Amino acid sequence: MQQSTINNNEHASILLETMNISDDDLMVPVTDEELFKQPPPREDCPICFLTVPTLATGQKYMACCGQILCSGCTYAPVYDNHGNVIQNGCPFCRTPSATTNKENLKRYKNRVKLGDSEALTSLGTFYNVGHLGLQQDSVKAVQFWRRGAKLGDHQCYHNIGNSYLNGEVVEHSMEKAEGYWKVAASKGDPLSRHNLGKCEEMRGNFDRSTKHHLIATRLGDKESLDKIQEYFMSRVATKDDYQKALSNYQEYLGEIKSAQRDEAALIGERNRYY
C-alpha cells in the first residue's frame, strides 16, 4: 500500500518552527494556586450547544472547518439548504467528507497553516500510530505536539508528558513528565490531572492526590471517581470527599447527556461519550 506523505517543504517548515522550541519554553512553572484552582469550562458543541464530552469517543474534530463536534451531532443526518440529506458530510459546515487519505491530510495541513492547535494534535497522533497512510514516526509526532503546545494546547502538553514517561522518543524523565502534565492540568486536561493524582499517591501524598482526582471528576474522569471510592474504602479519603466526587461526576453527566448522544452511543464503543 502506498503511504501518504506530507509535502517535504511543508514538513520542513514545521520542523524549523519546532527546532527552537525547548522544554524551558513549554514547561512553565505552575504554582499550587494555579494547579488546584478550578479549570476553565469545557467548550460547547457548536450545533447542539451542550458541553462537549471529555471522552475521546464522545467528540470529533472536523478538519474541514476546525470545529469539535459531539458524537450526537456527528451521528445525526446532515441536510443541505433544500432539505436533502447529505451523505457523509460535515454537520457544521456541510463540506462533503474526504474520500482519500491525501485529501484528508490536505485539510489538516490547511488547518495547521491557520495556527489550529487541534490539527497539530491530530497530526502528531497520526504519526505516532501510523494513521491515514502515514509511516509511523514518533519523533515527528513529538515535533507536531511541541508546536501545538507552543500554541497552548493541553492535549499536546499531555502527550509530550507521556513521551517523557515512556522514554522512547525522548529520555525518560518523570520530572519532565509531571512538569508537562501540570501545565496541561492547569489548562483543563483531565487525563493529566488523573496522572498527577497517581504520582502523588505513589509518594504517599493522599491529600494532594485526592485534590487532583476531585477536580478530574468534575471534568468527567470516571477513573478518578473510582480512585476516590478506593481511597474512601481504604480510609485515606473522607466521606465528604467521596460525596463530593459523586456530586462532581453527576453534575458533569447532567451537562453532557442528551437523547441524541444516547442514540449515537447505541451504535457501539466508537460513539460512547461517558
N, C-alpha and C positions, 0 to 999 in steps of 0.2 A: 504493500500500500504506500502510495506517495505521501510523504509527510508535508504538512503545511509549514510555511516559513513566514516570518515577519521580515519585510524588506530590510536588507542589511543596513542601508543608510538610516532608516527609521530606528532600527535597534541600536545602531551606533550612537545616535543622538541621546537615547535613553541611558546608555552606558556612560556617556560623558557627563550626564547630569547626576548620575549616582556615584561616580568615582570620587567626588569631593564631599559626599555625604557620609560623615563619620558617626560612630556611636556617640561621641560627645555632642554632635549636632542634634541627635534624636533623643538620647536618653537624658532628658532634662530632669533635675531633681524634683521630687514630689513630696511635699510636706505631709504629715499626718492629717493636718486640717484639710488639705486638698484631697488626700486619698480617701478619707472616710466621710466626706460630705456626700449628700445625695447626688447621683449623676444627673446629667441633663435628660429631659424626657425624650423618649424614642419618637422617631418621625411617624407620621400617619401615612397610610396608603393614599395616594393622590386621587383614587377613584372612589373608594367607599368611606374614606376619612376616619377609619378605625386604626388604632395603633398597629404598626407592622410587627408581627410576631418575632421573637428573638430567635426561635429555632430556624436553622438554615432552610429546612424544607417548607417552612411557612412563608417564604418570601422568594422573590425572583428579581434579579437585576436585568433590566431591558437595555441592551447596548444600543438599540436604535435611538432612544430618547434620553437615556441616562436615569430613568425612573426606577425606583424599587417598589414593586407591587406585591400585594399579599397573595397567598395561594388561592384564596377565594376568587379574587378578581382575575387572576391568570387562568383560572378554570372556567369562568363564565364565558358564554359566547360573545363574540365581538361583532358589532353591526356597523355598516357604513352609513353614510348620510341618507340613504334611501331605505334603510331598514333591512338591508340584505345581510345575511351572516357572512363574515369574512373568515374563511378557513385559515387557521394558523397565523393570525395577525396579532400585533401588539394591542392589548386592550386600552392603552392610554393614547398612543399617537396613531394607531391603526396601520402602522407600517407592516407589510407582509413579513413573516418570519424568514430569516436567512435559510437558504436551501443547501448551502455548501459551507464547509469549514472556512474556505478562503473568504467568502462573503461575511461570515460571522466575525472572523478575525479583523477584517477591514473595519467593521463597525466599532469594535473595541479600540482599534488604533485611532480612529477618529475621535472617540471619547477621550483617549489619552491626550491627544493634541489640545483638547479643550480644558485640560487640567482636572479631569474626573478621577478622583482617587479610587472610586469603586471599580472603575475599569482597570486600574493598576493592580488592585487587589485580585481581581479575577484573572488577569493575565499572569500574575505571579503564580496563582493556584494552578492555572492551566499548564504552565511549565513544570510545576512541582510534581504533577501527576501524569503529564503527557496527554492532555486533553485537546480536543479539536485538531487532532493530527499532528500536534507539536511534539518534537522529540523531548523526552523527559530531561529536564536540566534544572536541578535545584539551585545552582549558582545563579542562573538567570532569574529564577523565582525570587530569591532574596533581593536581587537588584531592583526588580519591579516593586517589591514591598518597601524597600528603602525610600524610593521616590514617593510612594503613596504615604508613607509615614511622615515624610517631609511636608506633605500637604495636610497632615493632621489626622489621617485615617486610623481609627482604633483597631480595625481588623489587621492592618499591616503591622502595627506595633505588636499585636498579639502573635502574629505569625513569625515575626523576627524573634520574639521571645522564645517561641517554640523551637526555632532553629538553634538558638544557643542552648536550650535544654537538650536537644538531640545530639548536638555536636557533630553533625555530619558535613555540613557546608562551612560553617564557622566553628571556631573552637568551642568546646563545651565550657559553659560558664553559667552557673546558677545565679551569680551576682548580676550578670547582664540580663539573663532571662527575667529575673524578678524586676530589674530596672525597666525593661520594656513593658512588662505586664502592669507595672504600677502606672505608667503613663496611659496605657490602654484602658485600665480600670477607671482612672480618673476621667476618661473620655466616655465612659459608659459601656465598656466591653464586659459582658457577664462571664465569659469563659476565662478571661484574665483574672477577674475578681475571684472566681472559684479556685483558680490555680494558686493565687496568693493566700487564700484560706488554707489550702493544703500545705503550703510552705510553712505557714505559722503553726499549723498542727504538728508538723514534723519537729518543730522547735519546742513544742510543749506550750506555745502561747495560745491557749484556747480562747481567751478573751478577744484577742485580735482576730483569730480565725473566725469566731462567731460573728464579729462585726462584718467581716468580708462576706460571709455566707448570707447574712441578713440582707445586705444590700443586693447581693446576687439574686435572692429570691424575689425581690421587688422587680428585678429585670427579667424574671421568668425562668430562672435556672432551677430546674427540678432537682438536680443532683445536690445543689446547695440546701434545698429543703430537706432532702433525705439525710444530708450530713448533720444538720441541726437536730433532726429527730434522733439520730445516732448519739449525738452529744448529750441530748436530754436523757436518753435511756441510760447513758453512762455517767450521768450526773456531773458533766463538765459544762453543761448549759442549763439555764434555769427554765422553769415552766413558762415564764414570761417570754423568754427568748423563743421558745418553740411556738407559742401562741402568736407572737409577732411574725415569725416566719410563715406560719399558715395564713395569717391575715394578709401578708405581703403577696404571697403567691395567688391567693384568691382574688385580690384586688387586680393583679396583673391579668388573670384569666378573664375578669369582668371587662377589661379594656379590649381584649383581643377576640373574644368569642363572637361568632356570628353564624347564622344558619348557612350562609353561602360557603364559609370556610369549612363548616362541618360536612357539607355535601362534597366538597372537594376532597376532604380527608378520607371519605369512604372509598375513594379510588385505591388508596394504598399509602405506604410509607412515604412515597415521594411528595405527598401533599399534607403530611401530618404537620400540625402547627403548634402543638403543645404535648 
